[in-house]
Amino acid sequence: MTIDTYRIAACVLVAATASTPVMAQDPAATRDGPRDVLRDRTIIVTAQKRSQTLDDIPQSISVVGGDTLEVQQANSLVDYTALVPGLTLEQSDPGNSRIVLRGINTGGASPTAAVYVDETPFSPSTGQSNGAVMSGDFDTFDIERIEILRGPQGTLYGANSLGGLIKFVTVAPKLGEFEGRVRAGAEFTKGGEMGWNANGVINLPLGDIAALRASGYYRKTGGFIDTVGIDREDANDHDSYGGRASLLIEPDDAVSVRLTAIVQNIRANSRGTFDADPVTLEPLAIDPNTGASTGGRLTRSEFYPEKNNVDYRLYNATIDWDLGPVSLTSATSYSTLDQAEVYDVTYQLAGLADSIYGGPDTDPLGFTFPGMAGQEKFTQELRLQSAPGNRFEWLIGAYYTWEDGSLDQAYLPFDIGTGKAIDPSMTLPAGPNGEGVLFTDFLKADVGAKYDEYAGFGSVTFHVTPRFDITAGGRYSHNKQTSRIVFDGVYQFLVGEPAPDVQNGASNEDVFTWSVSPRFDLSDDAMVYARVAKGYRPGGPNVVPPGAGPNFPRQFDSDTLISYEAGMRASTPDGLLSIDASAYYLDWSDIQVLVVYETAVGPIGGDGNGDSATSKGVELSATLRPLRGFDVALNLAYNDAKLDEDLPAGNGGYAGDRLPYAPEWTGGVSADYEWTLTGDSTAFVGGTLQFTGEQATAFDDAYQTTFGERLTLDSYARIDLRAGVRLDRFDISLYAKNLADSRGLTSASSFGSRPGTAVLAAPIRPRTFGINVGADF
């Protein structure tokens, strides 16, 4: 759970690597022996909503192929974000992840990076359903590639792509082919429990014009963090399971119909955080609530069993019709996202219990935080585009989406001694500071939100000469939102508000986004480009907490980002060396943040807008192939993302402060070698060194007041090794992740009423060894 999960509470408690990033690995290289061709620049991507080679796209893009994902055991978001320069992740639980591209992040309630699965937009458009952290942690088994587009993508992809976009491209059914693959494995983590996985895929031809492809997987990830209180070992284990099915029908050469269904479930039994010293971020020696020794282990206070269940459902129908001079595409999508979580927040609300019962030694209360978030989303997009190869190439489209989101959260007391919820009729025993108080349902908030958007968009590419072209595009969007919020609980009584309290909100806005991209071919093997583009993130109705009064703003505005970028791609004619480089400057205005407002009952937090921020940097990736089957890859990213002005008072962000979870330096180097043993048998070895630089966490005024500085995560490096053999249709591989057992941190939060005692820190997985076996048929 990230700090966004506490969004409703924050409103009231303030008052009380490396890889080959531009290459999709050639499947023949891993199934039929080492590469016969040293360099292949004909990578096909769909970043601009038409099939193009990578060298035809005038913007910064990384492509990670499915075979690379499999070889490097990059099974989830936390794994493959390390493979891409300029991409970082704030994650404490599976299924709760905030994607950060080029440092564009303030910790707001809405996402700054969009997520697509084929033609299906998945990420929420607003923050009313916990949208900032519900990114879509899809398993990568049987994924053809992942495309990562850096910089605003508002022209073709619309809202919430102001930082960029991640697009999962699944493997399409293959006509006339019967094939399949099964795979299973196990892994062992230092100080944790064993994990295992099993998955399989089959491709079935259905006559001459149709094929069905179906895959399924189950992944058990062992825990390695213990809990103190209810004494659970390796409590942060989780399961991820699901499958995909896709039917392709091609009645003739001009028409293609593809129907796809995706199901994924994540079942996490606890948070992936430990109680850390607020200054050193090392594990606490003594548990702050129980006084028990931790023995230097990774532990966390927990008095109530936790869970985080996340379910994804995606359904899509895509029709492509080639009409000769033009082609028509219709993409119809429906998706649901459901989350049910229960977290023990006894430690976070300890100060509240102190104020009633006199101190930590006399606290009779524990607190749970049950929450349910949901989103139902329908999208229809129509595109008409010209045939490729003309001097003018154009694309026009129309887009419509509706979203129905919900977020239900509560803070409920329970008896620490028994672990049971307190009966609503029970009056708690009196504490030193007063008489007993009925304390059931301290705070409940039920949020319902609806979002509708209509958009028209288009782009045109003019080939001025055979080597020089300009692409320009624009998108007009209109969105409207409504919300209904119901507050209930004891807090209503404390601030003098009715219970339940029902609030309705509404907003609408019109937005125009655009992009201009000139591109010039220096030679057949080198090109340079520039790009200027605008992206936006919708505003919306505010969550107005109890007691806020009439001066609390009822809505917040959209924020916008303009990107200035220049880059180049080049390779030697023989493919020995390839280089991709880009430099960018991002101007971010009216940034959305959690703002603290002064009200009649004291300072209260809600959504709002700050002034501006700037992100600038350089990204470089290079691949060297000195021998057949031998690849060396390097990537390096420098990012300087800072606030231009102070955030509104009480937020802890000041001019010159780095944006959250935006490390200045990231990078890595990898080497892989594959050679023929005999006949169709090959062997491979490889290794990767990944580096993540120092990064600041979320803006936190309470922490800065206590310690006089921002909570910052140290830099860390991770070493991974891999080796294996492929024997005709069978393969076996061994791997080691985090070989040096680095304790890097991906997030840390000091949220709570005792900021001087401990913070919650999320570590990367300790040293892990694993084995996988597979078979093709």
N, C-alpha and C positions, 0 to 999 in steps of 0.2 A: 504494500500500500504506500503510495507516495503522499506527499502533503496535500494533494488535491482531494484525496479521499476525505480529508477533514474539512472540506470547504465550508459546509454548513456550520461546523463547530467554530471555525476561525471567525465567523461573523459575530459570535457571541462571547467566545472565550478571551478575545482581546479585551473585552470590557471586564470580565471577571478575572596492427597488423598487415598484416600485409597479405596481398594476393595479387593476381593479375587483374586489376580492376576494370580494364577496358576489354577484357577477353572472355568470351564464353568458351570454355574448354571444348575442344573437338572430341565428341564421343568416341570416334574411332581410335583416338590416342589412348583411351583407357580400356577399350574392349578388344582391339585387334592389333595391339602393339604400339610402339612409340610413333610419334609423328613422322610422316615422310616429308611434310612441308614445314619449313622452319617458321613461317609467318603467314597468317591468314587474316587480312583486314576486312574480309567480307562478312563481318558479323551483322546479322539482321536484327534490328530492334524496332519497336513500335512506339518510341517515346513521343513522336509527333503525330500519333494516331494514323500512321500509314507505315507500311513496311519499308525500311530504308537501311542502307549500310551505315555503320557507325560513323564513317568519315563524311557522310552527307549531312550530319546533324551539327548545326552551329551553336552548341551549348555544351556545358560540362555534364558528362554522364559517365557513370560506371556501370559495368555489366559483370555480374558474378554468375558463372554457368553452373548448371546442376551438378556436373561431375566435380567441379571445384568444391561445391558445398558438401558433397558426399565424402570426398577424399579428406577434407579438412574437418570433418565432423561438425560442420556448422549447421546445427539442427533448428535453431531458434534465433530470435532477435538478438539476444545477448551474444551469440556466437558470430553471426555474419556482419554485425555492425563494425566489428573490429577489422573486417576485410576492406573497408571502404574509407578513403580519405575524406575528411570533412564531416563524417557522420559519427555522432556519439549518442549514448543512450543513458537515460536516468531510469533505473529499474530497481525495485526492492522485492517485487513478487512476480512470478510468471503471470502474464495477462494484464499486468499493470505497468505500462512502459510509456515513457515520454521520449519521442524521437526528436533529436536536435540536429539540424543540418546547417552548417556554416555558422554555428553559434546563435541562431535565431531562437531565443527562448527567454522568457521572463518568469516562468512558473505560473502563467495564467491558466484559466479554466478551459480554454479551447485549444485544440492542436494547431501547431504551426507547420506541420508537414502532413501531406495527404497520403493515404494508402489505397492502392488499387489492387484488385485481383483480376487479371485479364481485363475485361471491360466493366468490371463492377467496382464502383467507388464504395469503399467500406468505412472509412473513418467518419465519425460524427462531425457535423458542421457547427455545432455549438458546444458549450460546456455544461449545459443543463443535465446531461446524462453522463457526467464524469468523462467528457470527450477527450480531454487533454492526454489522459493516460490509457485510454482504451484503443490502442493503436492497431491491434491485430497481430498477435504473436503466432503466426502460422508455421506449422511444421514444413520443412523443406523437402521432404521425401517426394520424389517424382515431380520436382519443379524443374522446368526447362532452364529458366534463368531468373534473376532478379535485376531489374533496371532501377538505378538510383539517379534521379534527376536533381541536380543541385541548382538552387536559385528559384525565384518565383515562377510558377507554372500557371498563372491565372488565366492566360489566353485560352488554353485548351482544356485545362482541368478545373478551373474555377476556384471556389472558396477553400480556404485553409491550406493552400499549397504555396503560401508566400515564402516559406523556407525551402521548399522542394517537395519531392514526391518519391515514394517507394512503390514500385509496381512488380507484383509477382506474376510471372508468366508460366502457366501450367503447361504440361506436355499435352498436346492435342492427340486425339485418336488417330491412328494410322490406317488408312484404307488398304485392304488386301493383305494385311500382315497379322500373323498370330505370334505374339511374343509375351514374355512375362519375366518377372524377377522377384525373388524373395530374399530377405536379409534378416539377420538376427545378430544380437550382440549383447555384451555385458561390460560394465565398467565399475571401477573401484576407486573411491575417493578417500584421501587421507582424512582420518578422524570422522568418517561418515559411513553410511550404509551403501550397499551395492545397488546399482541401477541396471536396467536391462531394456532392450528394445526389440521389437519384431514388426516387420512390415512387408508388404508385397503389392505387386501391381500386375495387371493382366490387360492385354490389348486383344480384342476379339473382332475379327472382320464379320460383318453382317451382310453377306452378299457383296456385290460389286460397288455399291453406292453408299454404304454406311459402315461404321465401326464404333465399338464401345470400348472405352478405357476406364478401368476402375482400380482404385488403390485403397489400401487401408493400412493403418499403423497404430501401434501402442508403444508408448515410451514412458518408462518408470525412471524418474530421476531421484536418486537417493539424497536424503538430507544430511547436513553436517553441522547444524546449529542446535544446541540443547536449550531447553527451557527450564527455568527455575521457578518453582511455585507449584506446578502440577507435574514437574519432573518428567518431561518427555525427552528422550534422546533422539537426535537426528530429526527434529520436529519439522524442518522445512522441506520435507520431501514433497514431490508432486507427480501426478500422472497427466499425460497428454495423449489423447486418442481420438481417432476419427477416420475420415476417408473422403475420397473424391470420386465422382462418376461423371463421365462426359460422353455424350453421344454426338457423333459427327455424321451428317447426311449431305452428300453432294450428288443431287440427281443429274446434274450435267456440269460442264466445265464453267458455267457462269454463276451458279448458285451454290452457296454453302450455308448450312444451318448447323449451329453447334449449341447443344443444351448441356449445361453444367450444374452440378450440385456439389456443395462442399459442406461438410460437417466436421466440427472440431470441438472437443471438450477439454478443459483444463481443470484439474482438481488439485489444489494446493492446500496442505494441511496447516500451514503456518507462514508467517512472514519470513523473508530471507534476510532479516536484519539481526544484529546483536547489539547489546548494550555496550557502548564505548565511552571511554573517558572523553569529556567534552573538549579537551585541549589536545591530547596526544592521539585520540581516536584509536587507542589500543583497547583490547577487551578489559572490562572492569575486573579487578581482583576480588571485590566484594559486591554481591548483589545489593542494590540500593534499597530494595523493599524488604528482603528477607534477612539481610545481614550474613548470608551464607557465602562461603568461599567458592569462587568459580573455578579455581585451579588453573587459571589461565586459558580455559576453554572459551570458545565462542558460545555465549549464553545470552538469554534474554528473559526478563521477567514475564511470566505468563501464568495467570490464575484461572483462566477460562479457555477451553479448547477453541482454537481459531480455525478458520477455513476461508478459502477464496475460490469459488467456483465460477468459471467463465465458459460460456457456450457461444460458438459462432455458427451461423447458418447462412449460406449464400446460394442463391439460385439465379442463373443467368441464361438468357436466350439471345444469341447473336446471329444475325442474318447478313450475309454479304452477297451482293448481287452485282455482277459485272455487266454493265450495259454498253460496253464498248468504249465510247469516248469518255464516259463517266462511270463511277461505281457508287452504289448506295449501301450504307451500313445502318442497321438498326440494332441497338443494344438495349435490352430490357432486363432490369435487375431488381431483385428483392432480397433483402438481407435482414437478419435479426442478430442482436448482440445482447446477451443477458449475463448479468453478474450478480452473484449472491455471496456476500462476505460477512464474516463475523470476526471482529478483532477485539482483543483485550486491551483496553486503554486505561487500565487502572493507574499505571505509571503516569500517563499523560495528564490525567485529571486528578492526580494526587493533591495538587494545591487546592483544588475545589473542596475535596474532602477535609483537608487541613483546616480550611476556613470555617468549617462547620463543626468538626470533631476535635480540633485542637492540636493536631500534629501527626507526624507519620507513625508514631508508636501507638496511637489510639485509633487509627483508621479502621472502622468496621466495614467499609464499603469497597467493593470492586466495581468497575464499570466495563460494560461491553459496548461495542460499536457495531450493531448489525446494520447492514445496508444492502439495498438492491438497486441496481442500475440496469436500464434496458433501453434498447433502441430498435425501432422498426423503420426500415428505409426502403423506399421504392424509387427507382430511377429509370427514365426513358431518354435515350439519346438517338438522334438521327443525324447522319453525316452524308453529304454528297461531295465527291471529290473527283478531280480530273484524273485522267490516265497519266502515268509518269512518262517522262521523256519529252514533254513539250517545253517551249520556252517559258510559258506561263503555266505554273502548276498551282491549283487552288483547292481549298477545302472550305465548306460552309457547314454549319451544324446548328441544331436546336437541342436544348437540354431542359429537362424538368425533373425535379426531385421533391419528395415530401418525406419528412422524418417525424416520427412520434417518439419522443424520449421521456424517460422517467428516472427519477432519483429519489429513493426513499431511504432516509437515514434516521438513526435514533441513538440516544445515549441512555442506556438502561443500567441500573445498579444491580449487583448480585452479592450474595454472601460469600466472602472470601473463604470462610471456613468450610462451607459445604460445596461451593461452586455452583449453587443453584440461584436462579433468578428470584428476586424478592417479590413476594406475593403483593398484589396491588392493595390488599387490605391491611398490610403490615405497617405499623409505625415503628421506625427504627429507634433503638435505645438512645437516650440523651447523651450528648457529648459534653465536654467541659464548657463549651461556649453557649449552651442553650438547651431548650427542650427538644424532645424527639420531633422529627420531621418526616412526613410521608414523602418519600423520595423516588417513587416509581416514575418512569418516563420523564427523566429530567428534561430532555429535549427531543422532540420528534419533528421531522420536516419531510413532507411529501411534495415533490416537485414534478409537475407534468409540463412538457413543452412540445410545441409543434413548430415545424420549420418547413416553409415552402419556398422554392426558388425556380424562377424561369430565366433562361439565358439563351442568347443567340451568339454565335461565335464564327470566326472565319480567319483564314490565313492564306497568303499568296506568296509564292516564290517566283521571282523574276530572274531568269538566267541572262544576265546582261551580256556576258561572253561565255565561251565554253569553260572558263576557269573562275568566273566571278558571278555570284548570285546574291540576291537580297531576299530575305524572308521577313514579312511583316504580318501581324495579326492583331485582332482585337476581340473583346468579349463584353457584351452588355448583360448585366445580371440584375434582377430584381428579386429581393427576398423579403418575406414577411414572417414574423414570429409571434406566437402567443404563449403565455405561460400561466399556470395556476399553481400557487404554493400554499400549502396548509401547514401551519405551525401549531404544535400542541406540546403539553408537558408542563412541569413545575416552573420552568423558566418563564413561561407566559405570566404566571402569577407574580414572580419576582420583579418583572419589569412593568407590571400593571396593565398587561394586555389581555384581551379575551382569549379563551381557549375553547375550541380551536379558533385560530385566526386565519381567514382565507384572503389571499391577495391575488389579484389578476394583473397581468402585464402584457404589453404588446409593443411591437416595433416593426418598422419596415425601412428599406433603403434601396437605392439604386447605385450601382457601381459599374465603372468602365475600367477594364484592365487591358493591357496591350503589350506587345513586344516587337522589337526590330532587331534583325540579325543578319549582317553582311558576312559573307564567307568567300575566301579566295584560295584557290589551289595553287600553291607555289610550284608543285610538280605532281607527278602521279602518286608520289608517296608522302606528300606533306601539304598541310592546309593550315590556314590561320582564320580566326573568326573573332567577331565582337558581338555582344548582345546587350541590349538595354530592355528591361522588362519590368512590369508592375504586377504585384500580387496583393491580395487583401484577405482579411479574416473578418467574418461578420461580427457586428455588435449584437445587442439584443437586450431583452428585459433583464433587470437586475434581480437577484435574490435579496429581498428587503427583509432583514431579520427583525424579530420582535423588539419593540421599543425604539426603533430607529428614528421615528418622527418624520415630519413632512420634508425636512431638508435633505434627507437621504435620496440620492438620485435613483430614479425608477428605471433607467436604462443606461447602457454604456455604448460607446461608438465603435465602429469598425476601425481597425488599424491597417495601414498600407505600407508596402515596401517597394522601393525602386532599386533595381540591381543594375550595376554597370560591370561588365565582364569582358575580358579578352583572353583568348586561348589559342593553342596550337596542338596539332597531332602530326606526328611524323614517324617514319620508319625507314630503315635502309632498304634498298631494292630486294636484297636477299632475305629480309626479315630477321637479320641478326639482332637488331636493336630497334625498339620502338619507344617513343616518348610522348606523353600527354602532359600538358601544363596549362594552368589557367590562373588568372589573377582577378580579383573581384573587389567591389566596393558596394556595400548594401546600406541604403538610407531608409531607416525604419521610423515611421511617424505614428503618433497617437497610440503608442504601444499599450496593449491590454495588460493590466496588472491587478493584483488584489490591493485595493486602496482602503486605508483606514480613515473613516469619516468621524468627525466630532458630532455627537448627538446629545439629546437631553439625558440619556442614561450612560453617557461616557463614550469613548472611542469604539466604533464598531466597523468591522471589515466587510467589504463587498467588492464586486467587480467594478472596474473603472479604467480610466486611461491616464497614462503618464505622458511625458513629452516625446522624446525621441532617443534613438540609439543608433549606433553605427557599427557595422561589422566589415572588416576588410581582411584580406588574406591571400595566400598563394597555395596552390595544390599542384603536386608533381607526382607522376607515376612513370616508371620505366620498366621495360622488360628486356632482358638479354637472353638470347638463345645461342650460345656458342657451339653447342653440339646437338645432334639429333636426340630428342627426348630429354634434354637438360634445359630447364628454365630457371632464371634468377629474376626475381621481381622486387621492386622497391617502390614504396609510396611514402610521401611526406606531405603534411599539411600544416600550414601556419595560419592561425586565426587570431584576430584582435577585435573582440566584440565587447563594446563598452556602452554604458549609459552616457548620453550627451548632457543630460540635466538631472538634477535630483528628482527622485520619485516623490509623490506627495508624502507629507510628514507622517512618520510612524511606520513606514514600510522598510526602512533599513537600506535603501538603495540610493547612492549618491553619484553625482557626476564623476565619471572616470572609473566607476566600479565595473568589473567584468560581469558579463551576463552569466546566468547560472548554467553550469555544466557545459561550458564552452572552453575546453583546454586550449592553451596557446599553441602547443605542439602535439601532434599525433603522427604516428608513422610506423613503419616496419619494413622488414626484409624477409623474403622467403626464397627457398631453393628446393627444387624438385627434380629428381632424375629417374627416368624410366628406361629400362633396357630389356631386350629380348633374351629369354633363357633358352628356349628351344621351341621351334614350331610356333604355335599360337600362345605360348606361355611367356609372360613378362613379369618383371619385378619392379618395384618402385620404392624409393626412400625420399623423405622430405622433411623440412623443418621450417618453422616460422618464428620470428622474433617480433613482437608487437609492443609499441610504446605509447602510453597515454600520459600526457603532461599534467601538471598541477591544474586543478580546476576549483572554482568557487561554487558553493552550493546556493540554495535559494536565498533570496533577500530575507533577512530575519533581524528585525530591530531589537528583539529581546536578547538574542545571543550577542549582538554587537554591544548592547548596553552593558551586559554582564562581563564580557571578555575584552571589549575594546577593539575587536577586529572581526572580520568575516570568517565564518566556518569554511575551511578550505580543505580539499582532499589532496594528498600528496601524489606525486607522479608515481607510476609503476610500470614495470615491463613484464611480459609474459612470454615464455618459451614453449612451443608445441613441437612435437616430433611425430612422425608417422612412417610406416613401412608396410609393405604387403606384397603378395604375389597373386597373379591371375593365371589360372590353369584352365585354358579353354573356356568352359562355361562356369567355372567355379572361381571364387576369390576369397582370400582371407587377409585381414589387415590388423595391425596393431597400432596403437596411438598412445601418446602421453600429452595431456593438456596441463599447462602451468607447471612445467617440469621443475622449476626452481621454487615452487610453492610460494609465490608472491601473494601478499595479502593486499592487493589493490582493492579500492573501494569504488563502487559505481554510484553511490548516493549516500547522503547523510542528512538527518533531519533533527533539529533541536526542538521541534514542536512540543509544548507541554508547559506546565506551570513550575517546573523545577529545572530551568535551563542550566543551572550550575552543577547538576548532578551527573547527568549522562545524556548522550545522544544516541539515536538509532542509526546504525551504519550498515550498509549492504555491501558485503565483500564479493569478489569474484570467487569462483569455485576453487577450493584447494587442489593440490596435485592430484590428478586423476589418470589412471591407466585403464585402457579398454581394448576390447577385441571385437571384431565384426567378421561374420562369414556370410557369403552370399552365393546365389546361383541364378543363372539366366536360363530361360527355356523358350 
